[in-house]
Amino acid sequence: MASVTTRRAGTAGQAERSPATRDPERTRRAILDAATVEFAVNGFGGASVNAVAERAGINKRMLYHYFGNKEDLFLVVLEEAYADIRSCERLLSLTDLEPIEAMRRLVLFTWHYYLENPLSSAC
């Protein structure tokens, strides 16, 4: 965890130095969580980088630092959603089933997954 220094007013009007910490993973996660909601509610065209930054509690420059631009952020959100559902599908053990039953379970799982997890990923 990186450490930075912030200034705060001392008793005699002088600046005191106190440590502040950064947590890049927490910041990245907050941005992704906020972007997931923003894209889900407003779609790509209606989503706002400013709204994502505000929802994540960061400034817009940090969003660009972590993800480059709106398109790249959207791509990461999609990749995470795809990876989440695929990891949940593995729990179905479809290779152990007859093909027709496996397809039936996969279709039902996918339908229920999206109904139960419109904004998040949970198995």
Secondary structure by P-SEA (a helix, b strand, c coil): cbbbbbbbbccccbbbbbbbbbbaaaaaaaaaaaaaaaaaacccccccaaaaaaaacccaaaaaaacccaaaaaaaaaaaaaaaaaaaaaaaccccccaaaaaaaaaaaaaaaaaaccccccc
